């Protein structure tokens, strides 16, 4: 998140269930999961974001459906999601 903020992006932590709030990391880091979360906004934000970084336990297929570039981290097993030309995996 810090690296993306340094590059001029806003970042959001998403999720329906999180262990604890994020520490204050500045105005460009938004802890959406603990402060603002809404089902409609989950879809809206992932459909209109610049790119999405996620894992198999999250919303990762929603931005993919809308053509948003997706970076997947900690995917296991890999066949759980389709592969597209706008997806990379770590």
C-alpha positions as CSV (number, residue, x, y, z in Angstrom):
1,X,0.0,0.0,0.0
2,X,2.8,2.4,0.9
3,X,4.5,1.8,-2.5
4,X,1.2,2.5,-4.4
5,X,0.6,5.6,-2.4
6,X,4.1,6.8,-3.3
7,X,3.2,6.3,-6.9
8,X,0.1,8.5,-6.6
9,X,-2.6,5.9,-6.1
10,X,-5.3,5.6,-3.5
11,X,-5.6,2.2,-2.0
12,X,-8.4,0.4,-0.3
13,X,-8.3,-2.6,1.9
14,X,-11.4,-4.7,1.2
15,X,-13.0,-7.6,2.9
16,X,-16.1,-8.6,4.8
17,X,-14.2,-10.1,7.8
18,X,-10.9,-8.7,9.0
19,X,-9.1,-9.3,12.2
20,X,-8.4,-5.7,13.2
21,X,-8.4,-2.2,11.6
22,X,-5.3,-0.9,9.8
23,X,-3.1,1.5,11.5
24,X,-3.3,5.1,10.1
25,X,-1.2,5.0,7.0
26,X,-2.3,8.4,5.6
27,X,-5.2,9.8,3.6
28,X,-4.6,7.7,0.5
29,X,-4.9,4.4,2.4
30,X,-8.6,3.7,3.1
31,X,-9.6,0.9,5.4
32,X,-12.9,0.3,3.6
33,X,-13.3,-3.2,5.2
34,X,-13.8,-1.8,8.7
35,X,-15.3,1.6,8.1
36,X,-17.4,1.8,4.9
37,X,-18.1,-1.7,3.6
38,X,-21.3,-2.3,1.6
39,X,-22.2,-5.1,-0.7
40,X,-23.1,-2.8,-3.6
41,X,-19.9,-0.8,-3.2
42,X,-17.8,-4.0,-3.2
43,X,-19.0,-4.6,-6.8
44,X,-18.8,-1.0,-7.9
45,X,-15.3,-0.3,-6.5
46,X,-13.9,-3.5,-8.0
47,X,-15.6,-2.8,-11.4
48,X,-14.1,0.7,-11.7
49,X,-10.7,0.4,-10.0
50,X,-7.4,0.8,-11.9
51,X,-6.3,-2.7,-11.0
52,X,-7.1,-5.2,-8.3
53,X,-4.7,-7.3,-6.1
54,X,-6.4,-10.2,-4.4
55,X,-6.4,-13.9,-3.5
56,X,-8.7,-16.8,-3.8
57,X,-10.6,-15.9,-0.6
58,X,-11.8,-12.6,-1.9
59,X,-13.6,-10.7,-4.7
60,X,-11.0,-11.4,-7.3
61,X,-13.4,-12.6,-10.0
62,X,-15.6,-9.4,-9.9
63,X,-13.0,-7.0,-11.4
64,X,-11.9,-9.8,-13.8
65,X,-15.5,-9.9,-15.1
66,X,-15.5,-6.2,-15.7
67,X,-12.1,-6.3,-17.5
68,X,-10.1,-4.7,-14.7
69,X,-6.5,-6.0,-14.6
70,X,-6.0,-8.4,-11.7
71,X,-2.9,-9.5,-9.9
72,X,-3.5,-12.7,-7.8
73,X,-1.4,-13.5,-4.8
74,X,-1.3,-16.8,-2.8
75,X,-3.7,-18.6,-5.2
76,X,-4.1,-22.2,-4.2
77,X,-5.1,-24.2,-6.1
78,X,-4.6,-22.3,-9.4
79,X,-7.5,-23.9,-11.3
80,X,-10.0,-22.1,-8.9
81,X,-10.2,-19.2,-11.3
82,X,-10.2,-18.7,-15.0
83,X,-7.1,-17.3,-16.7
84,X,-7.3,-14.1,-18.8
85,X,-5.0,-11.8,-20.6
86,X,-5.4,-9.2,-17.9
87,X,-4.4,-11.5,-15.0
88,X,-1.1,-12.2,-13.4
89,X,-0.3,-14.4,-10.5
90,X,2.3,-14.2,-7.8
